[in-house]
Amino acid sequence: MRPWQHQGGFQHELLVLGDPVHSDAASANQDYHGPLSRPPISPAKRNFRWLDMIRGSAILGIGGALGHDANAALLVDGRLISASQEERFTRIKHEWNFPRSAILDCLNRAGLGPERVDVCAFAEKPLQSLLFDQVGRPTSRLTWLLAKLVPEEWVDSRFPRHTQPWSPMTYVREARRMFPKTPFRFAWHHLSHASAAFAASPFEQAAFLCLDGKGEDISASIGIATGKRTKILYELPCENGLGLLYTLVTYYLGFDSLGSEYKVMGLAPFGEPTFVQKLRDFAPSDANGALRLTRHVNFTPTSMSQAIDALARHLSVAARKRKEPLSNAHIDIAASLQTIFEEEVLKMARFARKATRQTDLLFCGGCAQNCVAAGKIRRSGLFNRVFTSPVSSDMGTALGAALLVHQELNSSCGGKIDPNGFYLGCEPGDAPLEASRYRLPIGGTVHKTAARLLAEGKVVGWVRGRMELGARALGARSILGDPRVEDMQSVLNLKIKFRESFRPFAPAILAEDSAEWFDAEGPSNYMEYTAYLLPKHRYSVPAGLSGLSERLHFPRCRLPSVVHVDYSARLQTVRRSVHPDFHKLISEFKRLTGVPMIINTSFNVSGQPIVRTAEEAWQCFRHTDIDYLVLNDAIYDNPNDKTREEKTSWARQFEKYS
Ligand SMILES: [Fe+2]
């Protein structure tokens, strides 16, 4: 396998079209004509100066052009105004098409028209991605030279007919229609990840480990982020893809819809890692976590399908078809994959520590959503502090790209944002008219009433305020339950979420009480990592439990719905300062029950994007067995006017994305 490649003179820094501009240099010379001060297409036509932009800039980030999770984010004068995911508008999970609706939502929130956007910042380099797609192999040095030598204005003038719906070129073309006079900038994909992580972190300077499927032609990068610079020092080419291996095995296990890797992570604790050696023979690695599949694999359907066949032959276990029962061998393969993933990530983190000599780490990129691995890095002691990006997957890259441009234009600015609990989307709007018939009288506050209903074992939909950015529901679009109820996990999974029974739920726990229940290593405001239930709360488990069902249903503690079979839990520690409204609700629940946590799962059914509007919440409510719906400041009873068949048929429309 190829080892980590030191970038040396080829460092990916910021936008890498010449040296980054420094504000002091810029302000000292109003005629500065460095790369950023150069108008990108025609100065005469645009009548535009980059230096004007520094004084009052609206920077629109656009991300998702690599094939999933299209998203947008808007910074005005360095302040994060809004960030949205396109899937929340089109209702197609992981939407890959150009994020037109998300962009308009961001602009509406700021009260700006498209003509008021000073620059569009893309979270991918289109020419470099195109080159990789054409060649099918990483071309690191050539990629870098391309970024240095080819003017960015060529991107939308020389490649107009590239027609893949999600390609970076298509994104550029669509954006040009929407923003005919706006300059475009293109950030390296991994720098976009790192930048978003850094801006939300408490660090002034840190190493970053970015790990995903692919960004341009690399799969992993290690670098340093500060308020003034974000640069990649080492990188691994796509073929060294730990993310690629995880995706391949995920598909092999029959979870073949985009973004299903977390299901394998959830399945892993039920198995034994008996296939580790065989998987390692298929994808050996070196001491620093540079792993390489023994056959060439790309993220294309044909390539993946051939690789799945090869993997089945190698493991001597047939690939599982979607919806087939899970065999013990398949569960053990999931456990083995997760074991390898954790070991490799730890090797990479160790290398990052040595290579950067930094004491704090940012863990980002799509693979950072593996909250079990994130927890392992924290507990490893390799770094003093570890911050896992709350928007680690591509849905946070628009934010990162916008921040990079802002950082480049204002190099003294520090590049920090106030994520406000990552409630960066829109409000739900008013309840539909028909809901008024089912509105309940509230004695006291909505929090008190909802807490009482939860304590009575009811399932409550909770839709209040601006919605969350990212994959997790953080208490703005959530389905809530009482973790003490023994069968709550199967009720929620099978009757409400319409998903696999083994999938665990996350506890949202008051931050001030988390240490009493879990071995929490610092805050997890955004469900970034898993912690383990303290031994004093565990029940003893008899030896000899076998099979998924037996292991799943044996109660392991007082709060069986939020603790996995290995006593792990993906915590959301809820702080009053970060999530005040949600904190108030859980505090009321604690007052009634003595338990400082509730189940928090996203408000959707399997395969459906999280609900955004009041209308979407109402429809999901009516077609599931959620008992009550809190919508803004009102509580509604479920009309229960749908048959089981109607409910399952409604949920089936999302099945292909589940
Ligand atoms: Fe990515």
Residues whose N, C-alpha, C, O or C-beta is under 5 A from the ligand:
A	BS01	LIG	D212 K214 G366 D394
